[in-house]
Amino acid sequence: MPRLSSSLVVSSSVSQAAARLRAWAGRRVVLDGGGVALLMAVYGLVWVLLYALTTLSPPVDNVEQLVWLRSMEWGYFKHPPLPTWILGAVATVFDATPELTYLLGALATLASLALYWHLLRGLRGARYATLGLLAAMGITLYCGRIYYYNHNVLLMLWVALAAWLSWRLAVRPSLGTWALLGLVAGLGMLTKYQFVLALAVVGLWWLRLQGWRQAVHRNGALLAALVAALVFAPHLYWLVSHEWMPLAYAKSSALGHDLRGTQRLLHGLQFALDWLLNRSLPAWLVLGGAWWWARRQPAAAVQAGAEAGVPVLLARQFLLLWGVVPLVLMLLMAWLGGSKLHLHWGTAFMLWTVPAVMECVGARAPWSALRTVRAAWLVFALVQALVMAQAWMASPKGVRGYKADHTDFFPSERVAASIDRQAQALLDGPVDVISGPQELASVIAVRLPSKPRVLVDGRLEFSPWIRSEELPGLRVIEVFYASSSLPPGAYQAEGHVAWRPWKDLASK
């Protein structure tokens, strides 16, 4: 009997220990605030280091911000000014280098993902939010471009904040929240005009809440519009006084293409397929793999579909609005307006497609089951490894010939060193200004030791950091691509890049 009793005690102790271990594991796989912060830090560090160590040139969008940084303006010829202002503020403390732009881009992306998780947790619970976050982190616009710092990346942060605030209006309506939403709207419009898509979602949400029936929503919407208008007003004045330059650029690059007939249909279809089945494919692998594995396991208790006090139907409608409306509106731009849709335009909105799909599948999938979250971690690790392997293979340090047409492959340091050596000998000093196509001139300027200013496309109206009267006293060169013979007075740098002293402003 003593032996039997001892065995029972040992067995009971082992069972209790196993139960505690399972409970601990369950708590670990379901993210809390600290877990999200740690995951974001590791995710960001790994992906940024991968690109920082394998690319030969920083992204052209990052370099663009470093060029515009030379003059704080209320607008630039392509875009509103806020990303440049933020970089300028940070650059008063740290050196304005490509690495600094990598850090800012990663912080904006990671903050957006963290806000996204926080909102999902309030709507559907911690397990659902963990699953949605793991899936969204596989979207290649985020891991594949985490070192980008541009208008799309910063716009993603304002969209996430707008979504968070618009949900607060449903559960805790107040004029203060409306005022904050107006501030975010103004900042969003100062980042990229594409924020109007988020405003459309907010407007539809106001209608869903029957905002005309409640004074707080009627007055709040007017207050938000006033705050947004005040924030945006200086840039609007700049637009009027500068002949609407960013809108002219948008028309030339996208809105004015006027696609015809089947071109519109096929172009919109290509955009949708790239969004749903290319960029987002890793997210569907995470969700699908977790669902498949969970269905193979014994039934387990499923957490409630939403946090206590959150109406399930209202939360579903909210997620569907944010996940579907921006894509539909962009498709209408192509199908009805004939606009050319750039594939990266989905950056600010694509992560919201994940919960929209989860809501469409609905109760048929055990999204809040602990076994699903456990499986999602395994699939997430596998998908991240595969995407990272593909990114390395496509990098300059990867498989030769796998990919070689990206700006990552441009040998900017070698080109800049060659130009610097030749120009110093010819001009008796370092280059002060470099003119030429913005992408080429900018990345060379960043690499030159003298850090010259860039005369974008040889046009002073695009380059407010340069005054025409100072050009005659500066060492100015022009860079360009020369595929065969060099024009008179030009010098070969590296590959197809050439340069020459830039003299005749009137002819440009």
C-alpha positions in Angstrom: 0.0 0.0 0.0 2.7 2.6 0.8 4.3 1.9 -2.6 0.9 2.3 -4.4 0.3 5.5 -2.5 3.7 6.9 -3.4 3.1 6.0 -7.1 -0.3 7.8 -7.0 1.3 10.9 -5.4 4.1 10.9 -8.0 1.6 10.5 -10.8 -0.5 13.3 -9.5 2.5 15.5 -9.1 3.5 14.8 -12.7 0.0 15.5 -14.0 -0.1 18.8 -12.1 3.3 19.8 -13.4 2.2 18.9 -17.0 -0.9 20.9 -16.6 1.0 23.9 -15.3 3.5 23.5 -18.2 0.6 23.5 -20.7 -0.9 26.5 -19.0 2.4 28.3 -19.1 2.9 27.4 -22.8 -0.6 28.6 -23.6 0.2 32.0 -22.0 3.4 32.2 -23.9 2.0 31.6 -27.3 -0.8 34.1 -26.8 0.8 37.5 -27.0 0.5 40.3 -24.4 1.9 43.8 -24.7 5.4 42.7 -23.6 5.3 39.8 -26.0 4.4 42.0 -28.9 7.2 44.4 -28.1 9.7 41.6 -28.0 8.4 40.1 -31.2 8.5 43.5 -33.0 12.1 44.1 -31.8 13.4 40.7 -33.0 11.4 40.8 -36.2 12.6 44.4 -37.0 16.2 43.7 -36.1 16.5 40.5 -38.2 14.9 41.9 -41.3 16.7 45.3 -41.2 20.0 43.6 -40.7 19.4 41.3 -43.6 18.9 44.2 -46.0 21.5 46.5 -44.5 24.1 43.8 -44.9 23.2 42.6 -48.4 22.2 45.6 -50.4 24.6 47.8 -52.4 22.4 50.9 -52.4 19.6 52.2 -50.1 16.1 52.3 -51.5 15.5 55.3 -53.8 12.6 56.5 -51.5 14.9 56.7 -48.5 17.5 58.6 -50.5 14.8 60.9 -51.8 14.0 61.9 -48.2 17.7 62.6 -47.5 17.9 64.9 -50.5 14.7 66.8 -49.6 16.0 67.1 -46.0 18.3 70.0 -47.3 15.3 72.4 -47.1 12.3 72.2 -44.8 9.4 73.1 -47.0 5.6 73.0 -46.8 5.6 70.7 -49.8 7.7 69.1 -52.4 7.2 68.5 -56.1 6.1 64.9 -55.6 4.5 64.7 -52.2 3.4 66.5 -49.0 6.2 67.2 -46.4 5.6 65.3 -43.2 8.0 62.3 -43.7 10.8 64.8 -44.5 10.0 66.9 -41.5 10.1 63.9 -39.2 13.4 62.8 -40.6 14.7 66.4 -40.2 13.7 66.5 -36.6 15.5 63.2 -35.8 18.5 64.3 -37.9 19.0 67.2 -35.5 20.2 64.6 -33.0 21.6 61.8 -35.2 23.5 62.0 -38.5 21.2 61.9 -41.6 22.4 58.6 -43.1 20.7 55.8 -45.0 20.9 53.8 -41.8 18.8 56.4 -39.9 16.1 56.1 -42.6 16.2 52.3 -42.2 15.5 52.7 -38.5 12.6 55.2 -39.0 11.0 53.0 -41.6 11.2 50.0 -39.4 9.8 51.9 -36.4 6.8 53.2 -38.4 6.0 49.7 -39.7 6.4 48.0 -36.3 4.3 50.7 -34.6 1.5 50.1 -37.1 1.6 46.4 -36.6 1.5 46.9 -32.8 -1.5 49.2 -33.1 -3.2 46.7 -35.4 -2.7 43.9 -32.8 -3.9 46.1 -30.0 -7.1 46.9 -31.8 -7.7 43.2 -32.8 -7.2 42.2 -29.2 -9.9 44.6 -28.0 -12.3 43.5 -30.8 -11.8 39.7 -30.8 -9.5 38.8 -27.9 -5.8 38.0 -27.5 -5.8 34.7 -29.4 -7.4 36.1 -32.4 -5.1 39.2 -32.3 -2.0 37.0 -32.0 -3.1 34.9 -35.0 -3.9 38.0 -37.0 -0.6 39.6 -36.2 1.5 36.6 -37.1 -0.3 36.4 -40.5 0.1 40.1 -41.3 3.8 40.0 -40.5 4.3 37.6 -43.4 2.9 40.2 -46.0 5.9 40.9 -48.1 5.3 44.7 -48.2 6.2 44.7 -44.5 9.1 42.2 -44.0 10.4 42.8 -47.5 10.3 46.6 -47.3 10.8 47.1 -43.6 13.9 49.2 -44.2 12.0 51.6 -46.5 11.2 55.0 -45.2 8.7 56.7 -47.5 5.2 58.2 -47.6 3.5 54.8 -47.9 5.2 53.6 -44.7 4.3 56.6 -42.6 0.8 56.6 -44.0 0.3 53.1 -42.7 0.9 54.5 -39.1 -1.8 57.2 -39.6 -4.2 54.7 -41.0 -3.7 52.4 -38.0 -4.3 55.3 -35.7 -7.4 56.4 -37.6 -8.8 52.8 -37.3 -8.1 52.7 -33.6 -9.7 56.1 -33.0 -12.7 55.3 -35.1 -13.4 52.2 -33.1 -13.2 54.2 -29.9 -15.9 56.4 -31.3 -18.2 53.4 -31.3 -17.5 52.3 -27.7 -16.6 55.6 -26.0 -17.8 58.5 -28.2 -16.3 61.9 -27.2 -15.4 65.2 -28.8 -11.8 64.6 -27.6 -11.6 61.4 -29.7 -13.1 63.2 -32.7 -10.5 66.0 -32.3 -7.7 63.5 -32.2 -9.1 61.8 -35.3 -9.1 65.2 -37.0 -5.4 65.7 -36.0 -4.5 62.2 -37.4 -6.5 63.0 -40.6 -4.5 66.2 -41.1 -1.2 64.5 -40.5 -2.3 61.7 -42.8 -3.0 64.2 -45.6 0.3 65.9 -44.9 1.9 62.5 -45.5 0.1 61.3 -48.7 -3.1 62.3 -50.3 -4.1 58.6 -50.5 -5.3 59.1 -46.9 -8.6 60.1 -48.5 -9.3 56.4 -48.7 -9.1 56.2 -44.9 -11.4 59.2 -44.7 -13.9 57.3 -46.9 -13.9 54.4 -44.4 -14.3 56.8 -41.5 -17.3 58.4 -43.3 -18.9 55.0 -43.9 -18.3 54.1 -40.3 -20.0 57.4 -39.2 -23.0 56.4 -41.3 -23.0 52.9 -39.7 -23.0 54.5 -36.3 -25.9 56.7 -37.4 -23.8 59.7 -36.5 -26.5 62.1 -37.5 -28.7 60.9 -34.5 -26.2 61.8 -31.8 -24.9 65.3 -31.0 -21.5 64.0 -30.1 -21.0 62.5 -33.5 -22.6 65.4 -35.4 -20.5 68.0 -33.6 -17.5 65.7 -33.4 -17.4 65.2 -37.2 -17.4 68.9 -37.7 -14.7 69.4 -35.1 -12.6 66.7 -36.7 -13.0 68.4 -40.1 -12.0 71.7 -38.6 -8.9 70.4 -36.9 -7.8 68.5 -40.1 -8.4 71.6 -42.2 -6.2 73.7 -39.8 -3.4 71.2 -39.9 -3.6 70.9 -43.7 -4.1 74.6 -44.5 -0.4 75.7 -44.8 0.3 72.9 -47.2 -2.9 73.8 -49.2 -1.6 77.4 -49.5 1.7 76.0 -50.7 -0.1 73.9 -53.3 -1.9 76.9 -54.7 1.2 79.0 -54.7 3.3 76.3 -56.4 0.8 75.4 -59.2 -0.3 72.2 -57.6 3.0 70.4 -58.4 2.3 67.2 -56.5 -1.0 66.8 -58.2 0.6 67.3 -61.6 3.1 64.6 -60.7 0.3 62.3 -59.6 -1.4 62.9 -62.9 1.7 62.2 -65.0 2.6 59.1 -63.0 -0.7 57.4 -62.3 -4.0 59.3 -62.4 -3.7 60.7 -66.0 -3.0 57.5 -67.8 -6.6 57.1 -69.0 -6.5 53.3 -69.6 -9.1 52.2 -72.1 -11.6 49.3 -72.3 -10.1 45.9 -71.4 -6.9 47.6 -70.2 -8.8 49.0 -67.3 -10.3 45.6 -66.4 -7.0 43.7 -66.7 -5.0 46.3 -64.9 -7.4 46.4 -61.9 -7.4 42.6 -61.9 -3.6 42.5 -61.9 -3.6 44.9 -59.0 -6.1 42.9 -57.0 -4.3 39.6 -57.6 -1.0 41.1 -56.6 -2.6 42.4 -53.4 -4.4 39.2 -52.5 -2.4 36.3 -54.0 1.1 37.7 -54.2 2.0 40.1 -51.4 -0.5 38.6 -49.0 0.2 34.9 -49.9 2.4 34.3 -46.8 -0.4 35.5 -44.6 -2.8 33.0 -46.1 -0.2 30.2 -45.6 0.0 31.1 -41.9 -3.8 31.1 -41.5 -4.4 28.1 -43.7 -1.6 26.1 -42.1 -2.8 26.9 -38.6 -6.4 26.0 -39.5 -5.5 22.7 -41.1 -3.4 21.7 -38.2 -6.0 22.7 -35.6 -8.6 20.6 -37.4 -6.4 17.5 -36.9 -6.2 18.0 -33.2 -8.8 16.9 -30.5 -11.5 19.5 -29.9 -10.6 22.1 -27.3 -12.4 25.0 -25.7 -12.6 28.0 -27.9 -12.3 31.5 -26.5 -15.2 33.8 -26.9 -15.5 35.5 -30.3 -15.0 39.0 -28.8 -14.0 40.7 -25.7 -16.7 41.2 -23.1 -19.0 44.1 -24.0 -17.9 44.3 -27.7 -20.8 43.6 -30.1 -19.8 40.8 -32.4 -21.7 42.0 -35.4 -20.5 45.6 -35.1 -16.9 44.5 -34.7 -17.2 42.3 -37.8 -18.6 45.2 -39.9 -15.8 47.4 -38.7 -13.1 45.0 -39.7 -14.8 44.4 -43.1 -15.0 48.1 -43.8 -11.3 48.6 -43.2 -10.3 45.5 -45.0 -12.4 45.8 -48.1 -13.3 49.4 -48.9 -9.7 50.8 -49.6 -9.1 48.0 -52.1 -12.5 48.4 -53.8 -12.0 52.2 -54.1 -8.5 51.7 -55.7 -10.0 49.2 -58.2 -12.7 51.8 -59.1 -9.9 54.3 -59.8 -8.7 51.9 -62.5 -12.0 50.6 -63.7 -13.9 53.8 -63.8 -11.2 56.4 -64.0 -8.6 54.6 -66.1 -5.8 55.3 -63.5 -2.6 53.3 -63.3 -2.4 51.7 -59.9 1.1 51.2 -58.5 1.5 47.9 -56.7 2.9 49.4 -53.6 -0.2 51.6 -53.0 -1.6 48.8 -50.8 1.1 49.3 -48.2 -1.0 51.3 -45.8 -4.1 49.1 -46.0 -3.0 45.6 -46.8 -2.6 44.3 -43.2 -6.4 45.0 -42.6 -7.2 42.5 -45.3 -6.1 39.7 -42.9 -8.9 40.2 -40.3 -11.4 40.9 -43.1 -10.7 37.4 -44.5 -10.8 35.9 -41.1 -14.2 37.5 -40.6 -15.5 36.3 -44.0 -14.5 32.7 -43.0 -16.1 33.4 -39.7 -17.3 30.7 -37.3 -16.2 27.9 -39.6 -12.6 28.4 -38.5 -11.3 28.0 -34.9 -9.5 31.4 -35.0 -9.7 31.7 -31.2 -8.7 28.2 -30.3 -5.4 27.8 -28.5 -4.4 24.9 -30.7 -4.8 27.2 -33.7 -2.5 29.8 -32.2 0.1 27.1 -31.3 0.1 25.9 -34.9 0.3 29.4 -36.3 3.6 30.0 -34.5 5.1 26.9 -36.3 3.8 27.9 -39.7 4.9 31.5 -39.0 8.4 30.4 -38.3 8.5 28.3 -41.5 7.0 31.0 -43.7 9.4 33.7 -42.3 12.3 31.3 -43.0 11.2 30.8 -46.6 10.5 34.5 -47.3 13.9 35.3 -45.8 15.7 32.7 -47.9 14.0 34.1 -51.0 15.0 37.7 -50.0 18.6 36.6 -49.5 18.6 34.7 -52.9 17.3 37.9 -54.6 19.9 40.1 -52.9 23.3 41.1 -54.4 24.9 38.6 -51.9 22.6 35.8 -53.1 22.4 33.5 -56.1 24.0 35.0 -59.2 21.5 35.8 -61.9 18.5 35.1 -59.6 17.6 38.8 -59.7 19.6 41.8 -60.8 17.3 44.6 -61.9 16.5 46.1 -58.5 18.2 49.3 -57.1 19.7 47.1 -54.4 22.2 46.0 -57.1 23.3 49.4 -58.1 27.0 49.8 -57.0 26.5 53.3 -55.7 29.7 53.4 -53.6 31.9 52.3 -56.5 30.2 54.8 -58.8 30.5 57.6 -56.3 34.2 56.9 -55.6 35.0 56.9 -59.3 33.2 60.2 -59.9 34.7 61.8 -56.8 38.2 60.8 -57.9 37.7 62.2 -61.4 35.8 65.3 -60.5 38.3 66.4 -57.8 41.1 66.3 -60.3 39.1 68.2 -63.0 37.2 70.7 -60.8 40.0 71.3 -58.3 37.8 70.4 -55.4 34.8 68.3 -54.2 31.4 68.4 -55.9 29.0 70.9 -54.5 25.9 70.2 -56.6 24.9 67.1 -58.6 22.3 67.3 -61.3 20.4 64.6 -63.1 17.5 62.2 -62.8 16.5 62.2 -59.1 17.0 58.4 -58.5 20.5 58.4 -60.0 21.7 61.8 -58.8 20.4 61.3 -55.3 22.0 57.9 -54.5 25.3 59.1 -55.8 25.1 62.3 -53.8 24.5 60.3 -50.6 27.6 58.3 -51.3 29.9 61.2 -52.2 32.1 62.4 -49.3 31.2 66.0 -49.9 27.4 65.2 -49.6 26.5 67.6 -52.5 23.0 69.0 -52.9 20.9 67.5 -55.8 19.5 69.6 -58.6 16.6 67.3 -59.3 16.2 66.7 -63.1 18.2 69.9 -63.6 15.1 71.9 -62.5 15.3 74.6 -59.8 11.5 74.4 -59.1 12.0 70.8 -58.0 15.0 71.8 -55.8 14.2 74.6 -53.4 17.4 74.0 -51.5 19.4 75.6 -54.4 19.1 79.2 -55.6 19.9 80.1 -59.2 22.2 82.9 -58.3 24.6 80.7 -56.3 25.1 78.1 -59.1 27.8 80.0 -61.0 30.1 79.9 -58.0 29.7 76.2 -57.3 31.2 73.0 -58.6 28.2 71.4 -60.4 28.2 68.1 -62.3 25.6 66.3 -64.2 25.2 62.5 -64.1 23.4 60.3 -66.6 23.2 56.9 -68.2 25.3 56.4 -71.3 24.7 53.1 -73.0 27.2 53.4 -75.8 29.4 56.3 -76.9 29.9 59.2 -74.5 28.8 62.7 -75.5 31.5 65.4 -75.8 33.0 66.5 -72.5 31.6 63.4 -70.6 33.5 60.9 -68.5 32.8 57.3 -67.8 32.3 56.4 -64.1 31.2 52.8 -63.6 29.1 50.6 -65.8 26.7 52.7 -67.8 26.9 55.8 -65.5 28.7 58.8 -66.9 29.1 62.4 -65.8 30.2 65.8 -67.0 30.6 69.4 -65.7 27.2 71.1 -65.7 27.3 74.6 -67.1 24.3 75.7 -69.1 21.3 76.3 -66.8 19.4 78.2 -69.4 19.4 75.1 -71.7 18.0 72.8 -69.1 
